[in-house]
Amino acid sequence: MKFLFVILLLVISGSTLACSCAQLSGRDVMESGYGENVFIAFVTEAKTEPSNGKYVTVVAKFEVEKVFKTGDFIPSEVETYLDSAACGFPIEVGSRYVFVAANDGEVNYCTSRLIPEYEHDVEIDRYLKDLEANMKQLEITKD
């Protein structure tokens, strides 16, 4: 009985450590407050840093290629946890991403996406088209 209780406890505690989010559509991102800044960027530098918790963070510098939405300013760096259990994701130098970032540069798996370099990805194409369409819609409603 003790053995069963320990296994059950491990299963329950392990599930609470996982990131629980659904990747949002471009429309949801543009219409919500998930990120003040939505942009495509090419990552030029990335380094890991210890955080104050149990997860390691990744801090990356980038060159902006296209802006879909901006708050007061686009941050000069983005930061995420390296571990997917904390809704983080690895950021690789030389890769392009759609970043949905807070003004402090925080990004996460739920809203940001890697743009594959060599393979065609229907899902990312749909996401980018959705961002583009909703960017135009937001511009129309601002006038």
C-alpha positions in Angstrom: 0.0 0.0 0.0 2.9 2.4 0.8 4.5 1.6 -2.5 1.2 2.5 -4.4 0.9 5.8 -2.4 4.5 6.8 -3.3 3.9 6.1 -7.0 0.7 8.1 -6.9 2.4 11.0 -5.1 5.2 11.0 -7.8 2.7 11.0 -10.6 0.7 13.9 -9.1 3.7 16.0 -8.2 5.3 15.4 -11.6 2.2 16.6 -13.5 2.2 19.9 -11.5 5.7 20.6 -12.8 4.7 20.5 -16.5 3.8 23.6 -18.5 0.1 23.7 -19.3 -0.7 25.9 -22.1 -2.0 25.6 -25.6 -0.1 27.4 -28.3 -2.2 30.4 -29.2 -3.3 31.4 -32.7 -1.9 34.6 -34.3 -5.3 36.2 -33.8 -5.4 35.4 -30.1 -1.9 36.8 -29.7 -2.7 40.1 -31.5 -6.0 40.7 -29.8 -4.8 39.9 -26.3 -2.4 41.2 -23.7 -0.2 38.1 -23.9 2.7 40.2 -25.2 3.2 43.9 -25.8 5.6 43.1 -28.7 5.2 40.6 -31.5 8.0 40.4 -34.0 10.2 38.1 -36.2 13.8 38.1 -35.2 17.1 36.4 -36.1 19.0 35.3 -33.0 22.6 36.6 -33.0 23.7 35.6 -29.4 22.3 33.3 -26.7 23.6 32.4 -23.3 22.3 30.5 -20.3 22.2 32.0 -16.9 21.2 30.5 -13.5 17.9 31.9 -12.3 16.6 32.4 -8.8 14.6 29.2 -9.0 15.4 25.7 -10.1 15.3 26.4 -13.8 18.1 27.8 -16.0 17.2 30.8 -18.2 18.3 31.6 -21.7 19.0 35.2 -22.6 19.2 36.0 -26.3 20.1 39.1 -28.5 18.6 39.4 -31.9 18.1 41.4 -35.1 14.4 42.4 -35.7 13.2 41.4 -39.2 9.5 42.3 -39.0 7.3 43.9 -36.4 3.6 42.9 -36.0 2.8 44.7 -32.8 4.8 46.9 -30.4 4.3 48.4 -27.0 6.4 51.3 -25.8 9.6 49.7 -27.2 10.9 46.4 -28.4 13.3 44.9 -25.8 17.0 44.5 -26.7 17.0 40.9 -25.4 14.5 38.1 -24.8 14.6 35.7 -21.9 13.0 32.3 -21.3 13.5 29.3 -19.2 15.4 26.5 -20.9 13.1 23.8 -19.4 9.7 23.1 -21.1 8.3 22.3 -17.7 8.5 26.0 -17.0 7.0 26.9 -20.4 10.4 27.7 -21.7 12.2 26.6 -24.9 15.7 26.5 -26.2 16.8 29.5 -28.3 19.5 28.8 -30.8 21.9 31.3 -32.4 21.4 31.5 -36.2 17.6 30.7 -36.0 14.6 32.8 -36.7 11.7 33.1 -34.3 8.3 34.7 -33.9 8.7 36.3 -30.4 5.7 37.4 -28.4 7.5 39.4 -25.7 6.6 41.5 -22.7 8.3 44.8 -22.5 10.8 43.2 -20.1 11.8 40.6 -22.8 10.1 37.6 -21.3 9.0 35.0 -23.9 7.5 31.5 -23.5 6.6 28.4 -25.5 2.9 29.1 -25.4 3.2 32.2 -27.7 6.6 32.2 -29.4 7.6 30.0 -32.3 10.8 28.8 -34.1 10.6 29.4 -37.8 12.2 26.3 -39.5 15.0 27.2 -41.9 14.9 24.2 -44.3 11.6 22.5 -44.0 8.2 23.8 -44.9 6.0 24.1 -41.8 2.3 24.5 -42.6 1.5 25.4 -39.0 4.0 28.3 -38.8 2.9 29.6 -42.2 -0.7 29.7 -40.9 0.5 31.4 -37.7 2.4 34.1 -39.7 -0.5 34.7 -42.0 -2.8 35.0 -39.0 -0.5 37.5 -37.4 -0.3 39.5 -40.6 -4.1 39.6 -41.2 -4.7 40.6 -37.6 -2.0 43.3 -37.7 -3.9 44.9 -40.7 -7.2 44.6 -38.8 -5.7 46.4 -35.7 -4.4 49.2 -37.9 -7.9 49.7 -39.4 -9.6 49.8 -36.0 -7.0 52.4 -34.7 -8.0 54.9 -37.4 
